[in-house]
Amino acid sequence: MGIVNRIKNLADAKKTSFAEIERTVGLSNGQIRRWDNVSPKTENLQKVADYFDVSVDYLLGRTDQERTNSNNVPTDLDEILDNMMSFDGKPMTENDRKTIRAYLEGRFSNK
């Protein structure tokens, strides 16, 4: 999937348009669509990545992980839940996973 398609998917999820993104981050009209044929400038790609709170690597298709923390560790919720244990050191039950997922998605869904 190319840069423009990834941005389109992110824009659709956020219910916004390329024109709105371009206005917000200071790009010229139609610039994102041109990235199908011309490589974007690094600083412009970073502006769009920051707008969506994703990594540049995600936009470039180098990873399917949208976000990473400062140690370059994926912050994918499923991966985090896979590595969590219950209080007594046993794997979490599926019900625990669903409960924690619902809480975290509700708590941090500011996008």
DRENSE-376681 format. One record per residue (C-alpha): residue number from 1; residue in three letters; x, y, z. Coordinates in Angstrom, 2 decimals, always signed. Layout:
+--------+-------+---------+---------+---------+
| martor | vexza |      px |      py |      pz |
+--------+-------+---------+---------+---------+
|    NUM |   Ala |       X |       Y |       Z |
...
+--------+-------+---------+---------+---------+
***
This chain:
+--------+-------+---------+---------+---------+
| martor | vexza |      px |      py |      pz |
+--------+-------+---------+---------+---------+
|      1 |   Met |   +0.00 |   +0.00 |   +0.00 |
|      2 |   Gly |   +1.42 |   +3.39 |   -1.00 |
|      3 |   Ile |   +1.75 |   +6.58 |   +1.00 |
|      4 |   Val |   -1.38 |   +8.17 |   -0.45 |
|      5 |   Asn |   -3.51 |   +5.09 |   +0.26 |
|      6 |   Arg |   -2.27 |   +4.93 |   +3.85 |
|      7 |   Ile |   -3.09 |   +8.60 |   +4.33 |
|      8 |   Lys |   -6.50 |   +8.07 |   +2.72 |
|      9 |   Asn |   -7.26 |   +5.24 |   +5.17 |
|     10 |   Leu |   -6.19 |   +7.39 |   +8.11 |
|     11 |   Ala |   -8.23 |  +10.33 |   +6.79 |
|     12 |   Asp |  -11.31 |   +8.14 |   +6.32 |
|     13 |   Ala |  -10.97 |   +6.84 |   +9.88 |
|     14 |   Lys |  -10.69 |  +10.40 |  +11.17 |
|     15 |   Lys |  -13.51 |  +11.56 |   +8.86 |
|     16 |   Thr |  -11.41 |  +14.26 |   +7.25 |
|     17 |   Ser |  -10.28 |  +15.14 |   +3.74 |
|     18 |   Phe |   -6.92 |  +15.65 |   +2.08 |
|     19 |   Ala |   -7.80 |  +19.33 |   +1.66 |
|     20 |   Glu |   -8.41 |  +19.70 |   +5.41 |
|     21 |   Ile |   -5.17 |  +17.90 |   +6.25 |
|     22 |   Glu |   -3.24 |  +20.10 |   +3.81 |
|     23 |   Arg |   -4.74 |  +23.29 |   +5.27 |
|     24 |   Thr |   -4.05 |  +22.19 |   +8.82 |
|     25 |   Val |   -0.41 |  +21.19 |   +8.32 |
|     26 |   Gly |   +0.46 |  +23.93 |   +5.82 |
|     27 |   Leu |   +0.75 |  +22.02 |   +2.55 |
|     28 |   Ser |   -0.33 |  +23.35 |   -0.81 |
|     29 |   Asn |   -3.67 |  +22.29 |   -2.26 |
|     30 |   Gly |   -3.47 |  +18.84 |   -3.89 |
|     31 |   Gln |   +0.01 |  +18.11 |   -2.58 |
|     32 |   Ile |   -0.82 |  +14.79 |   -0.91 |
|     33 |   Arg |   -2.34 |  +13.35 |   -4.10 |
|     34 |   Arg |   +0.85 |  +14.22 |   -6.00 |
|     35 |   Trp |   +2.76 |  +11.89 |   -3.69 |
|     36 |   Asp |   +1.52 |   +9.01 |   -5.85 |
|     37 |   Asn |   +4.02 |  +10.17 |   -8.49 |
|     38 |   Val |   +6.56 |  +12.33 |   -6.63 |
|     39 |   Ser |   +8.31 |  +11.55 |   -3.36 |
|     40 |   Pro |   +7.29 |  +13.95 |   -0.60 |
|     41 |   Lys |   +9.79 |  +16.12 |   +1.21 |
|     42 |   Thr |  +10.75 |  +14.62 |   +4.54 |
|     43 |   Glu |   +9.44 |  +17.59 |   +6.53 |
|     44 |   Asn |   +6.06 |  +17.42 |   +4.76 |
|     45 |   Leu |   +5.73 |  +13.71 |   +5.39 |
|     46 |   Gln |   +6.59 |  +14.31 |   +9.05 |
|     47 |   Lys |   +3.86 |  +16.98 |   +9.29 |
|     48 |   Val |   +1.26 |  +14.49 |   +8.05 |
|     49 |   Ala |   +2.58 |  +11.75 |  +10.34 |
|     50 |   Asp |   +2.35 |  +14.14 |  +13.29 |
|     51 |   Tyr |   -1.18 |  +15.14 |  +12.28 |
|     52 |   Phe |   -2.30 |  +11.50 |  +12.52 |
|     53 |   Asp |   +0.03 |  +10.63 |  +15.40 |
|     54 |   Val |   +1.65 |   +7.84 |  +13.38 |
|     55 |   Ser |   +5.24 |   +7.14 |  +12.46 |
|     56 |   Val |   +6.79 |   +8.16 |   +9.15 |
|     57 |   Asp |   +7.78 |   +4.51 |   +8.75 |
|     58 |   Tyr |   +4.08 |   +3.61 |   +8.85 |
|     59 |   Leu |   +3.26 |   +6.13 |   +6.11 |
|     60 |   Leu |   +6.15 |   +4.81 |   +4.01 |
|     61 |   Gly |   +4.94 |   +1.24 |   +4.41 |
|     62 |   Arg |   +8.05 |   +0.11 |   +6.27 |
|     63 |   Thr |   +5.89 |   -1.15 |   +9.14 |
|     64 |   Asp |   +2.26 |   -1.92 |   +9.78 |
|     65 |   Gln |   +2.57 |   -0.57 |  +13.32 |
|     66 |   Glu |   +1.05 |   +2.91 |  +13.29 |
|     67 |   Arg |   +2.79 |   +4.14 |  +16.42 |
|     68 |   Thr |   +6.00 |   +3.46 |  +18.26 |
|     69 |   Asn |   +7.26 |   +4.85 |  +21.53 |
|     70 |   Ser |  +10.63 |   +6.55 |  +22.01 |
|     71 |   Asn |  +12.37 |   +3.16 |  +22.27 |
|     72 |   Asn |  +10.89 |   +2.13 |  +18.90 |
|     73 |   Val |   +8.71 |   -0.46 |  +20.66 |
|     74 |   Pro |   +5.35 |   -1.07 |  +18.94 |
|     75 |   Thr |   +2.38 |   +0.22 |  +20.88 |
|     76 |   Asp |   -0.09 |   -2.14 |  +19.24 |
|     77 |   Leu |   -2.73 |   -2.96 |  +21.84 |
|     78 |   Asp |   -2.89 |   -6.65 |  +20.94 |
|     79 |   Glu |   +0.86 |   -7.02 |  +21.33 |
|     80 |   Ile |   +0.75 |   -5.29 |  +24.68 |
|     81 |   Leu |   -2.10 |   -7.50 |  +25.87 |
|     82 |   Asp |   -0.21 |  -10.59 |  +24.68 |
|     83 |   Asn |   +2.63 |   -9.66 |  +27.00 |
|     84 |   Met |   +0.50 |   -8.92 |  +30.04 |
|     85 |   Met |   -0.06 |  -11.38 |  +32.83 |
|     86 |   Ser |   -2.69 |  -11.49 |  +35.52 |
|     87 |   Phe |   -1.81 |  -10.45 |  +39.06 |
|     88 |   Asp |   -0.82 |  -13.99 |  +40.00 |
|     89 |   Gly |   +1.54 |  -14.36 |  +37.01 |
|     90 |   Lys |   -0.77 |  -16.52 |  +34.93 |
|     91 |   Pro |   -1.90 |  -15.59 |  +31.41 |
|     92 |   Met |   -4.96 |  -13.37 |  +31.33 |
|     93 |   Thr |   -8.30 |  -14.86 |  +30.51 |
|     94 |   Glu |  -10.07 |  -13.80 |  +27.34 |
|     95 |   Asn |  -12.61 |  -11.96 |  +29.50 |
|     96 |   Asp |   -9.77 |  -10.02 |  +31.19 |
|     97 |   Arg |   -8.35 |   -9.10 |  +27.77 |
|     98 |   Lys |  -11.73 |   -7.86 |  +26.55 |
|     99 |   Thr |  -12.29 |   -5.81 |  +29.70 |
|    100 |   Ile |   -8.84 |   -4.20 |  +29.61 |
|    101 |   Arg |   -9.13 |   -3.56 |  +25.84 |
|    102 |   Ala |  -12.52 |   -1.88 |  +26.26 |
|    103 |   Tyr |  -11.22 |   +0.29 |  +29.09 |
|    104 |   Leu |   -8.07 |   +1.36 |  +27.25 |
|    105 |   Glu |   -9.85 |   +2.04 |  +23.97 |
|    106 |   Gly |  -12.41 |   +4.15 |  +25.79 |
|    107 |   Arg |   -9.80 |   +5.96 |  +27.86 |
|    108 |   Phe |   -7.43 |   +6.79 |  +25.03 |
|    109 |   Ser |   -9.75 |   +7.18 |  +22.03 |
|    110 |   Asn |   -9.16 |  +10.89 |  +21.47 |
|    111 |   Lys |   -8.64 |  +10.48 |  +17.74 |
+--------+-------+---------+---------+---------+
***
